[in-house]
Amino acid sequence: GVAPLLRFLDGSMSQEEAMDEWGRGEWDYAKRQITWFKKEHNVHWFDVETNGYRNAVFSVVDSWYTKKV
């Protein structure tokens, strides 16, 4: 988001254009992250819209910490 901000500040881009470019950049970055994570097989996903998801997270973390190696 720095590049569009700088172009807005130097007057070469409107605020609306800068916000649009910044938003597209964030969206593209998020898509690249999702693609990367899909290739990782040891990732445990949690649905944060599910009631009690925090307990599920704590349970997974606790079992990871207490796992005997």
ABEGO torsion letter per residue (X at the ends): XAAAAAAAAAGABBAAAAAAAAAAAAAAAAAAAAAAAAABAABBBBBAABBGAAAAAAAAAAAAAABBX
